[in-house]
């Protein structure tokens, strides 16, 4: 008999402080990244930062009001989001 187990962490809870985003997967870990790594979140109001959802799969977090999505993979890759270049 074989059993398939997903190794991808599924987020069950998120907290956003003044300077950190922390995701809490169902496996008990905590994954944190600096708020400054998301220019949209760092420029958002505290109320906008609190308005997030965890889509059904639990593989990321979405802030619909500011159009920001951060995946578990993105948090684990340790890479800040780049601000898009403005067109002149």
C-alpha positions as CSV (number, residue, x, y, z in Angstrom):
1,X,0.0,0.0,0.0
2,X,1.3,3.5,-0.8
3,X,0.2,6.7,0.9
4,X,0.7,10.1,-0.7
5,X,1.6,12.9,1.7
6,X,1.9,16.5,0.7
7,X,5.2,18.1,1.8
8,X,3.9,21.6,1.1
9,X,2.9,23.5,4.3
10,X,-0.7,24.6,4.5
11,X,-1.2,27.9,6.2
12,X,-3.9,27.9,8.9
13,X,-3.1,31.3,10.5
14,X,-1.4,34.6,9.7
15,X,-0.3,37.5,11.8
16,X,1.0,40.9,10.5
17,X,2.9,43.2,12.9
18,X,4.4,46.6,12.2
19,X,7.5,45.0,10.7
20,X,6.8,41.2,10.1
21,X,4.5,38.8,8.4
22,X,4.2,35.4,10.1
23,X,2.4,32.4,8.6
24,X,1.6,29.5,10.8
25,X,1.3,26.2,8.8
26,X,-0.7,23.3,10.2
27,X,2.5,21.4,10.9
28,X,3.4,23.8,13.8
29,X,6.1,25.8,12.1
30,X,6.2,29.6,11.9
31,X,7.4,31.2,8.7
32,X,8.3,34.9,9.0
33,X,9.5,37.6,6.6
34,X,10.0,41.3,6.9
35,X,7.1,43.5,6.0
36,X,9.4,45.6,3.9
37,X,9.8,42.7,1.5
38,X,6.3,43.4,0.2
39,X,6.2,47.0,-1.0
40,X,2.4,46.9,-1.2
41,X,2.1,45.7,2.4
42,X,4.7,48.1,3.7
43,X,2.7,51.0,2.1
44,X,-0.7,49.7,3.2
45,X,-2.6,51.0,6.3
46,X,-2.8,48.8,9.4
47,X,-6.4,48.2,8.6
48,X,-5.5,47.0,5.0
49,X,-2.9,44.7,6.4
50,X,-5.4,43.0,8.7
51,X,-7.8,42.4,5.8
52,X,-6.4,39.2,4.4
53,X,-7.7,35.8,3.4
54,X,-6.2,32.3,3.2
55,X,-7.5,30.8,0.0
56,X,-8.9,27.2,0.2
57,X,-5.7,25.4,-0.6
58,X,-3.8,27.2,2.2
59,X,-0.7,27.6,0.0
60,X,-0.6,31.4,0.4
61,X,-2.2,34.6,1.7
62,X,-4.1,37.2,-0.2
63,X,-4.8,40.8,0.6
64,X,-7.6,41.7,-1.8
65,X,-7.8,45.4,-1.0
66,X,-4.2,46.0,-2.1
67,X,-4.0,43.2,-4.7
68,X,-1.1,41.4,-2.9
69,X,-0.5,37.6,-2.8
70,X,2.3,35.9,-1.0
71,X,2.8,32.1,-1.3
72,X,4.4,29.8,1.2
73,X,7.0,29.1,-1.4
74,X,7.6,32.9,-1.7
75,X,8.1,33.3,2.0
76,X,10.5,30.3,2.1
77,X,12.5,31.6,-0.9
78,X,13.7,34.6,1.1
79,X,13.4,37.1,-1.8
80,X,11.9,40.6,-1.5
81,X,9.3,41.6,-4.1
82,X,10.6,44.1,-6.6
83,X,8.6,47.3,-7.2
84,X,7.5,47.5,-10.8
85,X,9.2,50.1,-12.9
86,X,6.9,53.1,-13.7
87,X,6.3,53.7,-17.4
88,X,7.1,57.3,-18.5
